[in-house]
Amino acid sequence: MGTLHIDRLLETVIKQGASDLHITVGRPPVLRLNSHLRNLETKTLTPEDTTALMKSITPDRNQQELQEEGGTDYGFAFGDQGRFRVSVFRQKGSIAIVLRLIPYKFLSFEQIGLPTIVAALCRRPRGMFLVTGPTGSGKTTTLASMLNYINDNFDRHVITIEDPIEYYHNHKTAILNQREVGVDVPSFAEALRRVLRMDPDVILVGELRDLETIEAAIRAAETGHLVFSTLHTTGCQGTINRIVDAFPHEQQEQIRVQLSTNLIAVLSQALMPRIPKGMVAAYEFMVVTPAISNLIRENKTYRIDSAIQTGKKFGMQLLDEHLFQLFSEGSVDEAEAVDRSRNAGQLQDKIDSYKRGQRMDADDDDDREVLRTS
């Protein structure tokens, strides 16, 4: 029953276009559809159900890790329809599972809505490109699109270090080798220690989790490689501060200098429900110009936001500007825009005055109509 049941559930995820499937005791299986949780109309799950479902899809190695650590993560292919990233964990002594759908199809930069300059940055021979945002903001999808663009267009050797591997890439114009932490290599730090001997041109580090990984990634960018990675930060200014703050005080000045010369761009994103359906990403985008490089080196990150505002010709924009644009186009709900913003008060004021302006325009139109008919 376990296997049959999980197959039916996974088919439902794909058919309905859900992003996640939640399996936990005391509720029916739940889909995350356009950011909202929706119960499936099946029975309420018992501890025996969730254990059987877990056993039907979880490799022995991961079942052992679940026993020892109380949780495990892995990925698997579901036929030719997609891959799932799986997180299994214990709660109240029972098994719970969350499965995230990773589609096989790569999105183009236009479909994702990325600034056009991203293509030029992917051609760079060296430097560090960070994609940041909270969990579930689409960082993995954005990075997969960038790697796919490189794979289609350039003869590069690309090595990815992921935990777990999400999007599977085939070799095209590039050679693309993917290493999974816990399967192909014990840790991010160990993989990064060895990667420079493998003649890479492009390195993707799934996540900058700790000081050792951050140091190794910066070193790889410094030694003439294009490095992509992610951080769970909001906004470009916050990303710089987060990296610098990860280092001991006596190293921070040196790291600022290294970042100022090696960082090429930060793309910070938030994923939100689009009106009437689907999802849309809001971006904050910073290209490291000589002016921004100086601000990083001189520890004046508080001035980065105004540098982004004056850098529109490079495709730069602040998150709140993009959120306001999406709201004024009617793509996203007002509450969603304000919730995702970096400065909620300011954005709310801007939206309120925009709505007042619209009302005044509507009143003027009404007045003109009355004059015409009288």
Phi, psi and chi 1 to 4 in degrees:
 res  aa     phi    psi   chi1   chi2   chi3   chi4
   1 MET       -  -37.9  164.8 -133.9  148.4      -
   2 GLY   -54.2  -53.7      -      -      -      -
   3 THR   -63.0  -49.2  -46.1      -      -      -
   4 LEU   -56.3  -45.8  175.3   70.3      -      -
   5 HIS   -61.7  -47.8 -162.6  169.7      -      -
   6 ILE   -65.5  -38.7 -162.9   76.9      -      -
   7 ASP   -59.6  -43.8  -76.4   -4.3      -      -
   8 ARG   -63.5  -41.4  -81.3 -140.1  -53.9  -83.8
   9 LEU   -63.7  -43.8  -69.2  173.1      -      -
  10 LEU   -66.8  -36.5  -61.3 -178.6      -      -
  11 GLU   -63.4  -37.6  -85.4  161.0   13.4      -
  12 THR   -63.7  -42.5  -53.7      -      -      -
  13 VAL   -56.2  -48.6  171.4      -      -      -
  14 ILE   -68.0  -44.3  -69.6  164.7      -      -
  15 LYS   -62.7  -40.9 -154.0  175.9  -69.6  160.2
  16 GLN   -86.3   -7.1  -62.5 -149.4   12.1      -
  17 GLY    71.8   32.0      -      -      -      -
  18 ALA   -77.8  158.2      -      -      -      -
  19 SER   -94.5  -29.6   60.9      -      -      -
  20 ASP  -143.2  157.2  -58.8   82.7      -      -
  21 LEU  -125.6  125.9  170.6   65.7      -      -
  22 HIS  -107.5  129.3  -69.9 -105.5      -      -
  23 ILE  -125.0  116.2  -68.8  169.0      -      -
  24 THR  -151.1  155.2 -170.1      -      -      -
  25 VAL   -68.1  139.0  170.6      -      -      -
  26 GLY    94.4   -1.1      -      -      -      -
  27 ARG  -140.8  155.8  -92.8 -171.6   92.3  153.4
  28 PRO   -67.4  166.7  -11.4   23.6      -      -
  29 PRO   -56.8  144.5  -23.2   33.0      -      -
  30 VAL  -124.4  133.0  175.4      -      -      -
  31 LEU   -97.6  145.9  -62.3 -176.3      -      -
  32 ARG  -100.1  112.7 -174.6  177.5  -70.3  -79.9
  33 LEU  -122.7  116.0 -157.0   54.4      -      -
  34 ASN    50.0   47.2  -61.3  -28.4      -      -
  35 SER    77.2   -8.2  -89.0      -      -      -
  36 HIS  -106.1  147.3  -61.6  -69.2      -      -
  37 LEU   -89.0  131.4  -63.5  175.6      -      -
  38 ARG  -130.5  122.2  -62.0  -85.0  179.8  -92.8
  39 ASN   -65.8  140.8  -81.0   -8.3      -      -
  40 LEU   -85.8  149.3  -71.4  175.1      -      -
  41 GLU   -85.6   68.9  -72.0  176.8   17.7      -
  42 THR  -129.7 -175.6   62.4      -      -      -
  43 LYS   -67.6  157.6   59.7  176.7  -86.6 -154.3
  44 THR   -71.8  134.6  -61.8      -      -      -
  45 LEU   -79.5  140.4  -62.5  169.9      -      -
  46 THR  -101.2  167.3   64.9      -      -      -
  47 PRO   -55.8  -35.9  -26.9   34.3      -      -
  48 GLU   -65.2  -39.0  -66.3   71.7   33.3      -
  49 ASP   -62.2  -49.9  -67.6  -30.6      -      -
  50 THR   -66.8  -35.5   62.3      -      -      -
  51 THR   -65.7  -43.1  -58.4      -      -      -
  52 ALA   -64.2  -41.8      -      -      -      -
  53 LEU   -64.2  -41.7  -71.0  167.2      -      -
  54 MET   -61.0  -47.7  178.9  -84.0  -69.8      -
  55 LYS   -65.1  -27.7  -73.6 -173.9  169.8  168.2
  56 SER   -72.9  -17.3   68.5      -      -      -
  57 ILE  -126.4   -9.6   52.3  169.0      -      -
  58 THR   -96.9  123.3  -53.9      -      -      -
  59 PRO   -59.6  153.5  -18.1   28.7      -      -
  60 ASP   -54.5  -42.7  -68.1  -15.2      -      -
  61 ARG   -57.2  -41.3 -179.6 -180.0   66.5   82.4
  62 ASN   -75.6  -31.5  -64.8   90.5      -      -
  63 GLN   -63.7  -36.5  -71.1 -165.6   39.4      -
  64 GLN   -67.7  -41.4 -175.8  159.2   -6.9      -
  65 GLU   -62.9  -38.2 -171.8 -177.8    3.9      -
  66 LEU   -60.6  -43.3  175.5   65.1      -      -
  67 GLN   -60.5  -43.9  -73.3  -66.6  -30.8      -
  68 GLU   -82.0  -39.2  -67.9  165.8    5.1      -
  69 GLU  -107.6  -13.7  -50.6  -74.1  -16.7      -
  70 GLY    84.7    4.6      -      -      -      -
  71 GLY  -169.8  157.4      -      -      -      -
  72 THR  -157.3  152.0 -174.8      -      -      -
  73 ASP  -127.7  142.0  -58.4  -61.2      -      -
  74 TYR  -162.0  175.5   58.3   94.4      -      -
  75 GLY  -130.8  154.6      -      -      -      -
  76 PHE  -150.6  156.9   70.5   89.1      -      -
  77 ALA   -89.9  137.2      -      -      -      -
  78 PHE  -107.7   87.7 -176.4   56.8      -      -
  79 GLY    55.2 -138.8      -      -      -      -
  80 ASP  -104.4   17.9   56.2    2.2      -      -
  81 GLN   -94.8  -21.5  -61.1 -179.7   72.9      -
  82 GLY   161.8  173.9      -      -      -      -
  83 ARG  -113.1  156.9  -75.2 -179.8   55.6   74.7
  84 PHE  -123.3  135.1  -76.7   89.1      -      -
  85 ARG   -96.2  127.7 -176.6 -178.9   77.8 -163.2
  86 VAL  -117.8  135.8 -172.1      -      -      -
  87 SER  -121.8  118.4 -178.6      -      -      -
  88 VAL  -111.0  135.4 -175.9      -      -      -
  89 PHE  -151.4  162.7   55.7   96.2      -      -
  90 ARG   -93.5  142.3  -72.0 -167.1  171.6  -76.8
  91 GLN  -147.9  131.1   63.2   87.3   33.3      -
  92 LYS    50.6   34.8  -66.2 -174.9 -164.3  154.2
  93 GLY    81.0   -3.4      -      -      -      -
  94 SER  -109.5  171.9  -61.3      -      -      -
  95 ILE   -92.8  135.8  -60.5  -69.4      -      -
  96 ALA  -126.4  150.0      -      -      -      -
  97 ILE  -135.8  138.3  -45.1  168.6      -      -
  98 VAL  -124.7  125.0 -179.8      -      -      -
  99 LEU  -114.9  124.6  -60.1   99.1      -      -
 100 ARG  -103.7  126.6  158.9   74.3   48.3   93.6
 101 LEU   -77.8  126.0  173.9   61.8      -      -
 102 ILE  -110.6  104.7  -48.3  -72.6      -      -
 103 PRO   -64.8  154.7  -12.2   25.3      -      -
 104 TYR   -76.4  -25.0  -84.7  143.8      -      -
 105 LYS   -82.5  129.5 -163.3  167.1  154.6  -72.2
 106 PHE   -84.5  141.9  -64.3  103.5      -      -
 107 LEU   -92.1  148.0  -61.8  174.3      -      -
 108 SER   -79.4  166.3   67.6      -      -      -
 109 PHE   -59.8  -36.4  -68.1  169.4      -      -
 110 GLU   -66.1  -42.4  -66.8   73.9   31.9      -
 111 GLN   -63.5  -37.1  -74.9  170.5  -50.1      -
 112 ILE   -78.7  -23.8  -62.7 -177.7      -      -
 113 GLY    87.2   27.4      -      -      -      -
 114 LEU   -74.4  148.1  -71.0  178.4      -      -
 115 PRO   -58.7  144.4  -19.4   29.2      -      -
 116 THR   -62.5  -26.9   48.6      -      -      -
 117 ILE   -67.0  -16.3 -165.3  169.9      -      -
 118 VAL   -57.5  -38.1  167.6      -      -      -
 119 ALA   -59.9  -42.7      -      -      -      -
 120 ALA   -65.9  -37.8      -      -      -      -
 121 LEU   -67.0  -32.4  -64.7  172.2      -      -
 122 CYS   -67.9  -17.0  -72.0      -      -      -
 123 ARG   -86.3  -11.6  -74.2 -160.7  -65.9  -86.9
 124 ARG   -59.1  141.8  -69.4  -82.7 -171.5   94.1
 125 PRO   -77.8  -21.5   25.0  -29.9      -      -
 126 ARG  -153.2  166.1   56.3  175.0  -68.8  -82.1
 127 GLY   120.8  177.0      -      -      -      -
 128 MET  -123.0  127.2 -168.4  175.1 -165.3      -
 129 PHE  -118.3  116.3 -168.3  130.3      -      -
 130 LEU  -106.4  135.7  -63.6  176.4      -      -
 131 VAL  -113.8  121.8  178.1      -      -      -
 132 THR  -125.9  166.1   77.0      -      -      -
 133 GLY   148.1  167.1      -      -      -      -
 134 PRO   -67.5  168.1   20.4  -27.8      -      -
 135 THR   -56.8  137.7  -55.0      -      -      -
 136 GLY    80.2   16.2      -      -      -      -
 137 SER   -94.8    5.1   58.4      -      -      -
 138 GLY    90.8   16.9      -      -      -      -
 139 LYS   -59.5  -44.7  -61.3 -174.1  -66.5  -66.9
 140 THR   -61.3  -41.6  -53.7      -      -      -
 141 THR   -65.5  -42.2  -57.2      -      -      -
 142 THR   -61.6  -47.3  -61.8      -      -      -
 143 LEU   -64.6  -39.5  -78.3  171.0      -      -
 144 ALA   -61.4  -37.8      -      -      -      -
 145 SER   -65.6  -39.9  -60.0      -      -      -
 146 MET   -65.5  -44.6  -68.6 -175.9 -164.2      -
 147 LEU   -64.7  -38.2  -72.4 -166.5      -      -
 148 ASN   -64.4  -38.0 -172.1   52.9      -      -
 149 TYR   -63.0  -44.7  174.0   78.8      -      -
 150 ILE   -63.2  -44.2  -68.9  169.4      -      -
 151 ASN   -61.3  -36.8 -162.8    8.4      -      -
 152 ASP   -72.4  -34.1  -80.6  -22.3      -      -
 153 ASN  -112.9  -19.4  -66.3  -71.0      -      -
 154 PHE  -131.1  144.1  -52.3  109.5      -      -
 155 ASP   -86.8   82.8   59.6  -25.2      -      -
 156 ARG  -119.7  157.0  -54.3  -89.4 -162.0  -91.9
 157 HIS   -98.9  113.6  179.5 -155.5      -      -
 158 VAL  -106.4  129.2 -178.0      -      -      -
 159 ILE  -120.3  128.4  -65.5 -176.5      -      -
 160 THR  -110.2  146.0   77.1      -      -      -
 161 ILE  -123.3  111.1  -55.9  156.8      -      -
 162 GLU  -132.2  156.8  -59.5  170.5   72.7      -
 163 ASP  -144.7   92.0 -179.7   20.5      -      -
 164 PRO   -87.7  177.1   32.4  -32.8      -      -
 165 ILE   -64.9  132.3  -67.7  172.3      -      -
 166 GLU  -106.8  -77.0  -61.8 -173.1   38.1      -
 167 TYR   -77.8  130.4  -76.8   88.1      -      -
 168 TYR   -90.3  129.1  -95.4   41.9      -      -
 169 HIS  -109.3  138.4  -63.6  -94.6      -      -
 170 ASN   -93.7  157.9  -62.7  -44.2      -      -
 171 HIS   -69.6  129.7  -52.9  -64.8      -      -
 172 LYS  -122.8 -115.3  -63.9 -173.6 -149.2  168.5
 173 THR   -67.9  -35.1  -52.3      -      -      -
 174 ALA   -91.1  163.8      -      -      -      -
 175 ILE   -94.5  127.8  -60.4  172.8      -      -
 176 LEU  -125.7  104.6 -139.5  152.3      -      -
 177 ASN  -102.8  130.6  -72.5  -46.4      -      -
 178 GLN  -116.6  125.4  -64.9  179.0  -92.9      -
 179 ARG  -111.9  129.1  -54.1 -168.7   74.8 -162.5
 180 GLU  -101.8  126.8 -176.9  162.7  -24.8      -
 181 VAL   -64.8  132.1  173.2      -      -      -
 182 GLY    91.7  -15.7      -      -      -      -
 183 VAL  -116.4  -55.9  176.4      -      -      -
 184 ASP   -96.4  -21.1  -56.0  -51.3      -      -
 185 VAL  -156.4  143.7   66.8      -      -      -
 186 PRO   -70.2  -30.9   14.2  -22.3      -      -
 187 SER  -154.9  162.9   66.4      -      -      -
 188 PHE   -57.8  -46.2  -82.3  112.3      -      -
 189 ALA   -61.4  -43.1      -      -      -      -
 190 GLU   -64.7  -42.7  175.3   61.8   19.6      -
 191 ALA   -62.0  -41.6      -      -      -      -
 192 LEU   -69.7  -31.0  -83.4  162.3      -      -
 193 ARG   -63.7  -35.6 -136.1 -176.3  -12.5  -93.8
 194 ARG   -93.1  -19.1  -63.1 -175.9 -179.7  -82.1
 195 VAL   -63.5  -31.7   73.7      -      -      -
 196 LEU   -68.7  -17.2  -60.0 -176.1      -      -
 197 ARG   -84.0   -2.3  -61.4  178.2 -162.3  149.0
 198 MET  -100.9   16.9  -60.8  170.8 -174.9      -
 199 ASP    52.5   51.5 -175.1   34.1      -      -
 200 PRO   -84.6  152.6   32.2  -31.9      -      -
 201 ASP  -102.7  -39.8  -61.3  -64.7      -      -
 202 VAL  -127.0  133.8  179.5      -      -      -
 203 ILE  -125.8  128.6  -57.9  162.7      -      -
 204 LEU  -108.1  122.0  167.7   80.3      -      -
 205 VAL  -105.2  115.3 -174.3      -      -      -
 206 GLY   -47.6  -41.7      -      -      -      -
 207 GLU  -159.6  138.2 -167.9 -174.6  -30.8      -
 208 LEU   -85.6   87.5  -62.7 -178.8      -      -
 209 ARG   -85.7  -33.0  -75.1 -171.3 -177.3  171.4
 210 ASP  -146.0  174.0   51.2   45.5      -      -
 211 LEU   -56.7  -43.9 -176.4   57.0      -      -
 212 GLU   -62.0  -42.4 -159.9  178.9   -3.7      -
 213 THR   -67.6  -42.8  -50.6      -      -      -
 214 ILE   -60.2  -47.0  -64.1  170.9      -      -
 215 GLU   -58.5  -46.4  -84.1 -175.1  -52.7      -
 216 ALA   -65.6  -38.1      -      -      -      -
 217 ALA   -67.1  -42.5      -      -      -      -
 218 ILE   -64.0  -40.6  -66.8  172.3      -      -
 219 ARG   -62.8  -41.0 -162.1  175.8  -46.0  118.2
 220 ALA   -62.9  -39.9      -      -      -      -
 221 ALA   -66.2  -38.4      -      -      -      -
 222 GLU   -65.8  -33.7 -128.7  171.1    6.7      -
 223 THR   -89.2   16.5   51.7      -      -      -
 224 GLY    96.0   37.1      -      -      -      -
 225 HIS  -127.0  153.7  -55.7   86.3      -      -
 226 LEU   -91.7  118.7 -178.3   58.8      -      -
 227 VAL  -115.2  127.3  177.8      -      -      -
 228 PHE  -110.2  141.4  -67.6   97.0      -      -
 229 SER  -159.5  177.6 -166.5      -      -      -
 230 THR  -127.7  156.3   71.2      -      -      -
 231 LEU  -141.9  149.7  -89.4  169.8      -      -
 232 HIS   -89.2   61.1  -67.4  -72.4      -      -
 233 THR  -120.9  161.5   49.5      -      -      -
 234 THR  -113.8  127.0  -54.3      -      -      -
 235 GLY    84.9  152.5      -      -      -      -
 236 CYS   -73.1  -42.2  -59.6      -      -      -
 237 GLN   -60.6  -44.4  177.7 -176.1  -38.9      -
 238 GLY   -63.1  -31.7      -      -      -      -
 239 THR   -67.0  -45.0  -60.8      -      -      -
 240 ILE   -60.4  -48.2  -51.5  -73.3      -      -
 241 ASN   -61.1  -40.3  -66.3  -21.2      -      -
 242 ARG   -62.1  -42.5  164.4   76.4 -179.9   77.3
 243 ILE   -66.9  -47.3  -67.9  173.3      -      -
 244 VAL   -62.2  -42.5  172.3      -      -      -
 245 ASP   -67.9  -17.5  -70.6  -14.0      -      -
 246 ALA   -70.9  -18.0      -      -      -      -
 247 PHE   -96.0  153.1  -72.9   82.7      -      -
 248 PRO   -59.7  151.7  -14.7   23.1      -      -
 249 HIS   -51.5  -41.8 -169.8   70.4      -      -
 250 GLU   -70.1  -15.2   61.9  -83.3    8.7      -
 251 GLN   -98.1   -8.5  -82.4 -180.0  -92.7      -
 252 GLN   -64.9  -36.6  -70.0 -176.1   -5.3      -
 253 GLU   -64.7  -42.4 -162.0  168.1  -33.2      -
 254 GLN   -62.8  -40.7  176.9 -156.1  -20.8      -
 255 ILE   -65.6  -38.8  -70.4  -56.7      -      -
 256 ARG   -58.7  -42.9  -78.5 -169.1 -157.0   99.7
 257 VAL   -63.7  -45.5  172.4      -      -      -
 258 GLN   -63.0  -43.3  -74.4  177.8  -70.0      -
 259 LEU   -63.6  -41.1  -85.2 -179.0      -      -
 260 SER   -62.7  -28.3   70.8      -      -      -
 261 THR   -97.5  -20.6   53.5      -      -      -
 262 ASN  -108.8  -25.1  -66.8  -59.7      -      -
 263 LEU   -74.2  129.8 -169.7   63.7      -      -
 264 ILE  -106.6  -28.2   55.9  173.0      -      -
 265 ALA  -165.6  153.2      -      -      -      -
 266 VAL  -129.5  127.8  177.9      -      -      -
 267 LEU  -116.4  114.2 -178.9   72.5      -      -
 268 SER  -109.0  128.0 -174.2      -      -      -
 269 GLN  -132.5  156.8   60.4 -173.9   62.4      -
 270 ALA  -133.8  138.1      -      -      -      -
 271 LEU  -107.5  132.1 -162.2   61.4      -      -
 272 MET  -143.7  160.1   49.0 -145.9  -66.0      -
 273 PRO   -65.0  132.8  -17.4   29.3      -      -
 274 ARG   -91.0  146.5 -178.3 -162.4  -73.3  -85.0
 275 ILE   -88.8  131.1  -63.0  171.2      -      -
 276 PRO   -86.7  -22.4   31.1  -33.0      -      -
 277 LYS  -153.8  166.8   62.1  174.7 -166.7  162.1
 278 GLY    95.4 -169.5      -      -      -      -
 279 MET  -129.1  154.1  -58.2  -65.5  -76.4      -
 280 VAL  -139.4  144.0   62.5      -      -      -
 281 ALA  -100.2  136.6      -      -      -      -
 282 ALA  -104.2  137.9      -      -      -      -
 283 TYR  -121.1  146.3  -64.9  107.0      -      -
 284 GLU  -115.1  131.2  177.0  158.6  -53.5      -
 285 PHE  -133.4  129.1 -173.6   50.7      -      -
 286 MET  -128.8  125.0  175.7 -176.0   82.9      -
 287 VAL  -100.2  134.5 -179.4      -      -      -
 288 VAL   -81.1   96.4 -179.8      -      -      -
 289 THR   -83.9  168.9   57.9      -      -      -
 290 PRO   -54.3  -37.0  -29.2   35.4      -      -
 291 ALA   -64.5  -45.0      -      -      -      -
 292 ILE   -69.6  -36.5  -72.0  177.0      -      -
 293 SER   -56.6  -42.9  177.9      -      -      -
 294 ASN   -63.8  -40.8  -76.5  -23.7      -      -
 295 LEU   -63.1  -38.9  -66.2  179.0      -      -
 296 ILE   -66.2  -46.6  -64.3  170.2      -      -
 297 ARG   -63.2  -38.4 -171.5  166.3   43.4 -110.4
 298 GLU   -90.6   10.5  -67.0  164.6   13.3      -
 299 ASN    58.8   42.7 -166.5   17.5      -      -
 300 LYS  -117.0   46.1  -67.5 -179.8  178.4  168.0
 301 THR   -62.4  -22.5   50.3      -      -      -
 302 TYR   -64.0  -14.5   57.6   88.5      -      -
 303 ARG   -97.2    2.1  -75.8  171.3   49.1 -171.3
 304 ILE   -65.1  -39.9  -79.4  177.0      -      -
 305 ASP   -56.7  -44.1  -77.6    4.2      -      -
 306 SER   -71.1  -29.6   55.5      -      -      -
 307 ALA   -67.5  -35.2      -      -      -      -
 308 ILE   -65.9  -40.8  -70.4  172.5      -      -
 309 GLN   -61.4  -34.2  -80.0  178.3  -51.9      -
 310 THR   -88.2   -1.6   56.7      -      -      -
 311 GLY  -102.7   29.3      -      -      -      -
 312 LYS   -60.6  -30.6  -73.6 -163.9  167.7   58.6
 313 LYS   -66.6  -18.7   65.1  173.5 -179.6  -71.8
 314 PHE   -92.0    5.8  -62.1  105.3      -      -
 315 GLY    85.2   10.4      -      -      -      -
 316 MET   -74.6  148.0  -68.9 -161.4 -122.8      -
 317 GLN  -159.1  153.3   67.9 -176.8    5.8      -
 318 LEU   -86.2  151.0  -70.4  170.2      -      -
 319 LEU   -56.8  -46.5 -179.9   65.9      -      -
 320 ASP   -65.1  -32.0  -69.9   10.2      -      -
 321 GLU   -64.0  -43.1  -73.9  175.2   -7.2      -
 322 HIS   -69.1  -38.3 -164.2 -156.1      -      -
 323 LEU   -61.4  -42.2  -72.6  167.3      -      -
 324 PHE   -64.2  -41.1  177.7   74.3      -      -
 325 GLN   -60.6  -46.1 -177.9 -166.6  -32.6      -
 326 LEU   -63.0  -38.5  -69.1  168.9      -      -
 327 PHE   -66.1  -46.6  162.5   74.6      -      -
 328 SER   -69.0  -24.9   57.9      -      -      -
 329 GLU   -78.2  -11.6  -68.7  168.0   -3.3      -
 330 GLY    83.2   16.8      -      -      -      -
 331 SER   -82.4  -29.8  -61.3      -      -      -
 332 VAL  -134.0  156.9  -58.7      -      -      -
 333 ASP   -72.6  146.6  178.8   66.3      -      -
 334 GLU   -56.8  -47.4  175.5 -176.9  -23.7      -
 335 ALA   -62.4  -40.4      -      -      -      -
 336 GLU   -61.5  -45.6  -76.0  -76.5   -7.5      -
 337 ALA   -60.3  -46.9      -      -      -      -
 338 VAL   -66.2  -40.3  173.3      -      -      -
 339 ASP   -60.6  -37.2  -73.9  -10.3      -      -
 340 ARG   -87.0   -7.7  -53.6  -57.2  170.1  101.2
 341 SER   -74.0  159.4   65.0      -      -      -
 342 ARG   -83.2  -30.5  -76.1  177.2   50.3 -154.3
 343 ASN  -128.7   87.3 -167.4  -36.8      -      -
 344 ALA   -60.5  -41.8      -      -      -      -
 345 GLY   -60.7  -48.4      -      -      -      -
 346 GLN   -63.1  -43.8  -89.7 -175.5    6.9      -
 347 LEU   -65.5  -40.0 -177.2   61.4      -      -
 348 GLN   -60.2  -43.4 -172.1   66.0   63.5      -
 349 ASP   -60.0  -43.4  -70.1  -14.0      -      -
 350 LYS   -64.0  -42.4 -165.1  171.5  175.9 -177.3
 351 ILE   -65.5  -42.7  -73.7  173.3      -      -
 352 ASP   -60.7  -45.2  -70.6  -16.0      -      -
 353 SER   -69.5  -32.4   61.8      -      -      -
 354 TYR   -63.4  -43.4  170.6   79.1      -      -
 355 LYS   -67.7  -36.6  -70.3 -162.9  -56.5 -163.0
 356 ARG   -62.1  -43.7  -86.8 -161.9  -58.0  -83.4
 357 GLY   -60.1  -41.9      -      -      -      -
 358 GLN   -64.0  -41.0  -82.1 -162.9  -43.7      -
 359 ARG   -64.2  -41.6  -85.2 -161.7  -62.6  -86.4
 360 MET   -63.9  -40.9  -77.0  162.8   68.6      -
 361 ASP   -61.3  -42.2  -71.8  -11.9      -      -
 362 ALA   -64.6  -42.0      -      -      -      -
 363 ASP   -62.8  -42.2  -69.2  -15.3      -      -
 364 ASP   -60.2  -42.6  -71.6  -11.3      -      -
 365 ASP   -61.4  -41.9  -72.0  -14.1      -      -
 366 ASP   -61.9  -44.0  -70.2  -13.4      -      -
 367 ASP   -60.4  -44.8  -67.7  -16.0      -      -
 368 ARG   -62.4  -39.1  -80.9 -166.1  -73.3  -87.3
 369 GLU   -63.2  -42.0 -171.5   61.2   33.5      -
 370 VAL   -63.1  -44.8  166.8      -      -      -
 371 LEU   -61.3  -40.2  -75.1  169.0      -      -
 372 ARG   -64.7  -39.3  -96.9 -156.4  -54.6  -85.2
 373 THR   -86.1  -16.1   53.2      -      -      -
 374 SER   -86.6      -   57.7      -      -      -
